[in-house]
Amino acid sequence: MHAALFALLPVLALATPVDKRWTASPYVGSTTTDLFPPTGTKVNSNLFPGETAVGYPGVTLTGVEPAAIQTAPAYPYSEETASEFPLVADQPEGGSNFDVFKYWGNLSPWYSVPSSYYGLGDASPLTPEGCSITQILLLYRHGARYPTSGALPSSFAAKLHTAAVNSTWSSWGELDFLNTWTYKLGAELLTPFGRLENFELGVEMRQQYGYLLNNFTSTHTLPVFRTESQDRMVKTAENFAAGFFGVPEYLDQVNIEIVIETPGLNNSGAPYEECTNSNVASRGSIGSTLATAFAVNAFNSTLDRLNSQVSGISFTPNDMVSMLQLCSYETDALGYSAFCKLFTEEDFENYEYYYDLSFYYNNGYGSPVAAAQGKGYLEEWVSRFTQTPITKWDAANNRTLDSNSTYFPLNQSIYADATHEVVVLDTLTAFNLSSLFSTGALPTKQRTNSSFKASQVVPFGTHFLTQVMECPAMTPTKQMRFLVNDAVLPIDKSYAGCSYNKDGLCSFDNVVSVLQKRIQEIDFNYDCFANYTATPGVDYNGRAPRNA
């Protein structure tokens, strides 16, 4: 008998194990939080005095300001894992060597995009030979954050929790972790990784353009950097400034202007608060509608596979998007997410396209309100670089602040404004930077290759940079160009009078003239308040159609 049992051992060893089936705990999907610092605690500066009180600082001799954008032989692109550290994500189901971080749309960490992607294979962010950068303007997005209030992940958690409390359900196999899973995300605040993204961007800007601070020294002034009043926006500007100026130096080396973001108050950094058509499904929100429709059949195979591993509950296409978002948000906030490994490469490609559709038609060329929402910042750009005060108030600019040179100076060599990704894209659309949208309107039913990728244009930490420079060998000598996430954009096909240039340069005066005409073309009042219907799948150049 013993011999017979031993003979069966190899067979038993090769048998497929039976999945364990556990009943979901009643707390599944509930929200769990931590609180630090503890209530009632604060730093005791009497027991732990600061640097000034302690003294003995050692030698504090400063060197010259860095100017790597002018002097370095190579540019420090943020590529591969550099933009993702210290996050960890599983490879997709059945995949290998696939960078999931680049398929999360606006939830991706920002990474350097090669200029060759937009047709300038020889261009670099470094100063072109024979030129000198004299002025920059940076418009940048906050870093990684928790989901916004009421977003899909929290709704998915509530669905699981309600089912666990009111009935019995269970999961097994790949979904075994759901039996004890709780919702661990907050709402809207920057995550530790998000703070790092903005801090590192500040360090990068100081390393490349620190020498432009000498202009402030010569005029005995401090820079004014702007942001909005939401907590994550204030912390974004502070973390950027900490990276740029240092800690605690940023506290007294830069003025951070906080513009109130709320309905009823003009703010070029939050124009959707004034543009009422931005939230109308048939106008400014057609992208959201298209994305939701696309998702209905985008994840069918995975939906079937995951539904075969649960009982007592059923997942929907909307739940697939929720779980993909949990992959993104949990990784950004907690450093790792068990949801990522549930999906295939095709799922992540469709997830990216879900966001491509949403942003192209909500805030890009396919949107009827995008140019109007970006018009205010376009007007501020022209005002700053021409040192001409704004006199016509026909967009979302804050007249009180923009009319005051204290809050809206026109003589800075460095401008840095923090905002939201939708505003960055609205602004790029208002600037008519067509290279971002060169392949035309995105097909709405099926994923296709397109020049517009949300993860390249509106990720966490995205930034739009203007470089103004003097080039003595060129005529005229004052030139300029635009960059998005280190990619130099060609503008010869967008701006009349700009010829092809391998470095993306065009005459400063010509660009200003083109953008002044663009300002006149954009009708903020009509696009934002008129009664019209926009058709999905149409390239509107960011402008509303003239139909009843």
N, C-alpha and C positions, 0 to 999 in steps of 0.2 A: 504493500500500500504506500509506504514511504517513497518507493521508487516511482510509483505512478504520480504522486504529488510533485516530486522533483521534475518529472518529465513535463508537467504542465507549466512550470515556472517561466520558460522562455516565451510561451504563448501568452501568458498573462502579462509579461513585461511589455509585449508588443501591442497589447490591446489598447484601444483609444480610451483615455480616461473619461469618466462621466463628469460633466460640468456640475460644480456645486451650485445648488439653488438655495438662496437665502431669501427670506422675506425682508423687504425693505424696512429699515428702522423707521419708527414714526417721526423722527426728527429730520429725515431726509429732505433736502431742499430748504430747510430753515436757514435763516441768516445768522451767522456767527461772527462776532467782532472782538477785537482786542482794543484796549485803551491804554495809550501811553502818551504823555507822562501821567502818572497816577494823580487823581484828583487831589488838589490842595498842596501839591509840591511845586517848588520853584528853585531855581539856582540861587544859592546864597553867596552873593558877591563879597560879603564881609569875611566869610570863611575861605572863599576861593577867589581872591582878588584877580583882576585882569592884568593884561600885559603892562598897561601904563602904571598901575599901582605897584606892581612888583618891581618894575625897572630892570636894569641890567640886560638890555636888549642885544648887546654885542654890536658888531659892525653892521651898519645899515646903508652902505653906499650903493646907490642905484647905478645900473648901466644904461646903455642906450635902449630905446624902444625897439622891439623886434620888427622886422620888415620882411619876413620870409616870402611874402607874395612877390617881392621885388628881387630878393637875393638868392633864394633856394633854387637848386638845379632840378628839383622834382617836387611834385605836389603831394601832400599826405592824404590821399583818397581814403575814404571810409568804406572799406570793402570787406567781403566775406564776414568773418565772425567779429570784426572790429566794431561794427555797428550794433551787435547783438549782446556783447559781453555785459553782464554775467548771466544771461538767460540761457536756458536749456530747453530744447524741444525735440520730441521723438521724430524719427523718420516716418513718413506716411505709410499706411497699410500697404505692404507689398512693394515699397519703394526703397531707393537708396540714393545717396548723394543728391538729395533734393532739398533746396533751402526753403523750407516752409515760411520763413520770416518774410520772404519777398512776395508772398501771395496772400497777404492779409489786408490789402487795400489801405484804407486810412488808419488801420490799427498796426501796420508794419512799423518797425523802427526805421528811421531814415537811413539811407545808404547812398554813396556816391553813384551817380548815373554818368556813364561815359558820354562825352560830347558827340562821339561817333553815332550814338543812338539817334541823334537829331540831324546827322549829316555833316558834322564838323569833326572829321577824324583827326585833324592835326591840332585842334584847339585844346587849351589847358586853362584852368583858372589862374595860373601864374601870369604875371604881367607880360604882355607881348614885348618882344625885343624892341628896344628903342623907345619904349613908352614908360610913363610913371603914373601910377594911380594916385589921384589927388583927393578923391571923395568917394564914399560908399553909402548906400542905403540898404539896410537889411530888414526884410519883413519875414518873420519866422513864427512857426507854430509852437505851442506848448509841447512838452514831451508826453510820454505815456501817462494815461490817467485811468481811473476807474470808469466803468460805464456811466453814461448819463442817466439821470433819474428815469425810471420806467422803461429802460431799454430791454431788449429781448432776453438777455441772460437772467435778469431777475424774474421775468415772467415765466421762464422755463423752470426756474427753481420753485416758484410758487405753484406751478402745475404739479411738480413731483411731490411737494410737501402736502398739497391738498389731497392728492391721491393716497399718500401714505397715511394720512390722518383718517380719511373717510372710508378707505377700503384696504384691500390687501394686494400688493403687487410685489414682484421680485424681478431681479435681473441676474444674469450669469455670463460666463465666458468673458468677452472683452468688456462687458458692462458690469461686472461684479462690483467694481468700485462704487457704482451708483447706490448700492444698498446702504452705504454709510456716508454718502457725500453730502456736504452742507455748502451753502452759498457763503463764500468768504470775502466777497468783494464789497467795497464801499461804493460811494457815488461821487463822480466828478473830480475828486482830488487827484493831484499828481501822485504817482507811485514813486518809490525810491529810484527805479530805473528812469522814470520820467524826469526826475530832478537831475540825474546824471546826464541825460541827453542835453538838457539846456545848459548845464554847467560846462560840459565839454565843448558845446558850440561857442560859449563865451571864451573859453581858453583858446580855441582855434582862431577865432576872430582877433584876439589880442596878439597871438603869435604871428598872424599874417599881416595885420593892419595896425599894430600898436603905434607905429611911427606917425600915424595921422593924429594922435593925441597931441603932438607938438603944436598943432594949430590952436588947440584950446589953451595951451600954455602961453602962447604968444598973445592971445586975446584976453587972458586972465578970466576965463569962463570955464564952467563945467558942462559936460554934455547933458542933454535932456533925452532920456529914453522913455518910450511910452508902452503902456499896457492897458488892459481892461480890469474892471473891479472884481470879477469872479475870483474866488480864492486861488484856483489853479493858475489863473493868469497873472495874479500878483506874484505868486511863488515862481512862476516861469521867468518873469523879468528879474526877480531877485537872484535866482540861480544863475541866469545868464550873466548878470552883473557880477556875481561872486566869481564866476569863471573868468570874466574879462578883467576885473580890477583886483580880485583877491578878497580874502576874508581876514579881518573885518573892513578892509579898505573901501569896499564898494559902498559902505554906509555913508561915507563922506566924500566920495569922488565922482558920483553921478547923481543927477536928479531923476528919480523915477516918477513919471507922471501917470497917475491912475485915473483913467476915464471911466465914468460910471456906465455900466452895461445894464440897461433895463428898458422895457418898452416905454416909449414916449420921449426918450432922450436921444438926440443924434450922436452917432459915434461911428466913424469910418471903420473902426475895428470890429463893429457888430452891426452892420447895416440892415440885417434881417429884422432887427427890432423895429425898424421904420418902414421897411418894404413889405407891405401886407400881402402882396401877391406871392411872396416867397413860400408861404405855407398853404397855398391853394393847390389842390391836387392836379388841376388841369393847367396850371401855370408853373409856378416855381418848384413844385414838388413832383413833377412828372417822372423824375429819375427814381424816386423812392418807389413809385407805383410800378415802374418797369422792372426794377430789381426784384421786387416781391413776386411779380409774375414769372420772371426768369427762374426763380428758385423753386417753383412748383415742380418742375421736372428735371432740375439740375443734379439732384443727388439720389435718384431713384434706386440705384443698386445698393448704395450704402444704407439707405432708408430701409429697404427690405432686409438687409443683413442684420441691422441693429434691432429691428422689430422682431426678428426671430430669436432674440436673446432676452426678451422681456415677456412677462405675462401680467395681466391685470392693468396694463397701461399701453397706449399706442402712440408712437411718435409720428409727427407730421413733417412736411417739408420745412415749415417754419421752425420746427424744433431742430432740424439739421443746421439751419443758419445760427440758431441760438447756441448749439453745441460747438460749432466752429468759432463763434465769437467767444465762447468760454475758453476755447483753446488759446485764442489771442489774448484775452483779458487776464486770464489766470497766469499765463506765462509772463506777461508784462508786469503784473502786480505781485505774484507769488514766486516767480522764477521758474516754474514748471507747471504743466497741466496734463492730466491723464487723458483729456479729451482729444489732444492732437493725434494720438496714435490710432484713433478710430477711423480716420479718413484717408482716402487715397490721393495720389498726385492729381488725378482728374478732379476730385472734389475740391482741392485747394485751387486749382486753375479756375474752376467755376466760381469758387468763393471770391477770388480776385475779380472776376468779370462781373459778379454781383455788385461789387463796389465801383467798378469801372462805369457800369450803367448808371448807378445812382449819382455819381459825381459828375459824369459827363452831361447828364440831362438836368441835374439840379443846379450846378454851378459852373459848367463849362460851356462849350459852344452850342450844345443842344438845349440850353436853358434860355427862357425868354426874359429872365430877370438878372442873370449873372453880371452882365456889363453894367447895369444900373447899380447893382450893389457894390461893384468895384470902382464905380466912378468917383466916389468921395476920396478914396486913397489915390487914384490917378490924379485928381486935382491937387492933392497935397504934394504929390511927387513933383509935378510941374512947378508948383509954388516954391518948394524948397530949392530945386535946382536952378530956377531962374531968379531966385531971391525976390519974387514978386508976390505980395500979399493976395490972398483970395478975395475977390470982390463980388462974385456971383455965387449965391448959396442955393444950389439946385441939386443937391445930393444929400448924403447922410452925414456930412461933416458937422462937427460941433462948432457952431459959429462963435460961441463965447470963447472957447479955447483957441481956435485957429486964428482968431483976430488979435490974439495977445502974443506978442513976441517972447514973453517969458515962457509960455507954454508951447508955443509953436515958433521956435527960432528958425531963421532962414539962412544962417551962416555956419552951419556945422559941417565938419569934414566927415563925421560919422553919425549916421542916423540908425537907430535900431528900434523897431516896433514889434511887439509881441501881439499875436492874434490867434484866430481859429483857422483850421484848415479850409473851411468853406470860404473864408474871406481871402485867403491866399489864392485859391482858385478863381474866385470872383475877380480878384485883381488881375490875375494873369489873363483872364478873358477880357476885361476892360482894356488892358494894354494891347489886345489883339495879337498875342504871341502865337501865331497860327502853327508854328512848327510842333507845338504840343498836340495839335489836333489834325495833323496833316493828312491822315488817312480818311478823314471825313466822319460822318455820323456813324455811331456804333450800331450794328445790327441788334435788334431788340430781342430776337427769339433764340439765337444760337451764338455761342462764344466764337470770337474771331480774333485774329491778330490785329492789333491796332497800335498806332503811335501813342495813344493815351493809355497810361497805366496808373491807376490810382495810387498804387504803392510807390511809384516813382515821383509823383507830383504832390500828393497830400498825406504822406505818412506822418507819424509822430516826429516832431522836430524838423519838419520840412522848412526850407528857407529859400527865399527869392532875393537875389542880390543884384544891385546895380553897381557897376564899376565905372566911374568917370575918370578919364586919364588925359594926360598931355603926351602927344606923340610928335616931337619936332620934325620928323621926316615926312609926316603926312600933311595933307591939305584938305580941310583945316586941321590945325594941330589938336584941337579939343575933340576927343573921341569918347565913345562909351559903348557898353554892351550889357547884356542881361545873362544871369546864370540861375539855374534851378537845381539845387542839390548837386552842385559842382559841375553840372553840364552847361556848357556855353551854348546859348540858343542862337541859331541863325535868324536874322530879321530881314534879310534882303527880299524875301517873298511876302513879308507882312507890311513893310513900310516903304512907300513910294520914295524914291530918291536914295535908298540904301542899296549899294551894289554888293555882290557877293564878296565876303572877306573871310579868309581861312580862320581868323581869330574871332569872328563874330562882331567885328567893330563897325561902327557907323558914325558919321558926323553927329556930334552932340546937338548942334543947332537943328539938323534935319530931323532927328528923333523927337526933339521937343516940338517942332512944327507939326509933325505927324500926330503926336499925342494931343496937341491942342485941338486939332481937327476932330480927333476921336471923341474928345470931351463934348464938342458941339453936336456930334452925331447921337450921343446917348441921351435919351429922354427919360430921366429918372421918374418923373411924375406919371408918364404914360405906362412905362414898363412895370412900375410898382403898384399902380392904383387903378389902371384902366380895366374894363371888362372885356376880356378876349379869351380865346381858347388856343392853347399851343398843342401841336400834334406831335406825339412821340415819334422818335426816329428821324427828326428833321434837324439839320444844322442851321441854327438861327444866328450864329456869330454872337450869341449872348444877348440878342435883342428881341423884343416882343414883336410878334406878327401884327400887322395892321389890319385886323379883321374884327368884326363886331362880336 
